[in-house]
Amino acid sequence: MRTLLITPFLLMPVVAALIWKQQMFSSLFGLLDKVLNFIGLNSVQFISDHPLASIVTVLVWQWTPFMMLIMLAGLQSQPSDILEAAGVDGATPFGIFRQLTLPHLRRYLELGVLLGAIYIVQAFDAIDVMTGGGPGSTNVPYFVYEESIGGGFRYGSASAYAIVVVIFSIIIATFALRVLSGLLKDEERA
């Protein structure tokens, strides 16, 4: 079952974007359009009417399994004797989750958020394949591409934007490495 759940993460980003563009969001033969027509609603041009939501849907679909694996590792690293002791002491399942499991998963959640932020900063392929950087669906890396080799030929401003992206990526990566080193130190103590 786990293998089926992580399948979206194993797909190449361009393939995932093409699958969603052609087989899910298409207004001619897409699955979502067929479902809308079946329940009596009008067709929706998902990519042209809602470009940002379409791209976010694809990225969330593709990267949720990776985040799930991070959370699963966190849940499996939680000591079972502490959970059993809490149950013996009369803690409710919600209380155990709120006071023991959630604080234990805090670092894993932080790591997932930071790695997701790094991926969002570099997301390019889904934007290019699905919308071609149309209005309301571009990010800084795609803008750098458009400014330089994508036809703008304004290499100076593209270089400046690229430097800004690198600086922000380094800042995010620094936080991610601190969280990861904290996780590793906690594992060594256990």
N, C-alpha and C positions, 0 to 999 in steps of 0.2 A: 504493500500500500504506500509506503514511503517513497518508493521509486516512482510510482505514478504521480504522487504529489509534487515531486521535484522536477518532473519532466519540463515544465515551462522554463526553468532555470537553465536546462541543458541545451535549449535551442539557441541558435545564433540570433543576435538582436535584429538583424535585417530580416531573417526568416520569420521571426515573431511579428515584426511590423507588417510584413507582407501578408501573413495569415490573417491578421486582424483587419487589414485594409481591404483585402479581396474577399475573404470568406465570412467575416463577421459584420463589418461596417458598410459594405457595398449596398447601395440602394437598389441595384438591379437583382442581385442574387445572393445577398448576404443573409446570414442566419438571423441576425437581429431584425432585419427588415421583414423577413418571412414571419417571425413571431409577432411583430407589430401588426402586420396585415391580418394574421390569423385571429388576433383578439379584437380586430376592427378599428385599429388606429391607422393614421396616415403614415406614409414612408417618411423617414428622417434622413437627411444628408448629414450623417454623423461627422465626417471629417471636414466638410466645408462649413457646416453650421456650428460645430463644437470642436474645433481643432485641438485646443488645449486639453479638454476632457478626454478626447480620443487618445491622445499621446499618453496622458497620465494613466488611463485604463490599461494600455499596453504595458507600460513600465511597471505598474503595480502588479499586473498579472505575471509578468516575467520574474520580478524580483521578490515576490512574496515567499516562494519556496526557500530562497536563501535565508530570509529573515526567520522563517519557520525553523530551519536547521539550527540557527543561532539560539533561538528560544528553546528548542529541544535539547541542545547541549547544556543550556543553563538549568533546565528542569532535571536532567539526568545527573547533574553535578550536585544537586541539593541533597544533603544528608537525610537519609530516611529515618534515622533514629530520632532526630529532632521532630520530624513530622509525627512519628508515632507517639513521642512523649507529649506533644501538644494534644493529640487525640485522646490520650489517657487522662490528661489533665482537664478534659471537658471542653476543649476549644471546638467551635463549630467549623465546618468546612470553609465557609466564607471567612471566618476569623483567621484560620490557618493561612488561607490564600493572601488575605490583606496584610497580616502581620509577619508572616514568615516567607512565603513564596515570592510575593511581589518585591519586597526589599532585596531578596536574594537575586532576583532577575534584573534589578536596576542596572547593573553594569552591562549585562547582556543587551538590554534595551538601548542603553547609550551607545554601545558598539554598533548595533544595527542601525540606529539613526545616523551615526557618523559615517558608516560605510555607504548607507543610502544617499547621504548628502554628497559624498565623493562621486558616486555614480551619476547623480543628477547633474553635477557640474560638468561631467564629461559626456552626457547623453547627446548624441549626434545622429546616430543611424535611424532611430525611430522618427525623428523630426524630418530628416531628409527623405526617407522612403514614404512616409504617410502624407506629409503636407508640403514638402519642398520648402519649408521655412516660411510658409504663408503667414498672413497677419494673425497675431495672437498665439503663435505656436513656436516661436524661436527662443533660443537661449544664447548665452554669450559665445560658446564655442561655434555654434552655427553662424552667429553674426560675424565672428572672426573669419570664418570660411567665406561668407558672402563678401566681406570687405576685401579679401585678398584674392585667392585663386578662384573663387566662385563667380567672378565677373566684375567685382568692384575695382580691383587693381589699386586699392589704397593701402599699400603695405605698411606705411607708417602708423596709421590709426589701428590697423589690424594687429600690428606688433604690440602697441600699447595695451590694447584690450587683452591680448594673449598673456602679457606679463601680469596684468591684474588677475586673470584666471589662475595663473600659476601661483601667485601669492596667496590667493584665497584657498587654493587646493592644498598648499603647504600648511596653512593654518588649520584647516580641517583635518589633514593627515596627522598633524602634531597632536591634536586632541584625541584622535582615534588611537594613536600609538600609546598615549598616556592611559587611556581606558584599557587597552589590550594589555599593557604591562601591569596594570592594577589587577586584571583578571588572572594573569599568570602568577603574580605574587600571592593572590588568594588561594590559587590551586596548590602552590608549593607549601603553604602553611597547613593546608588540610590533610 
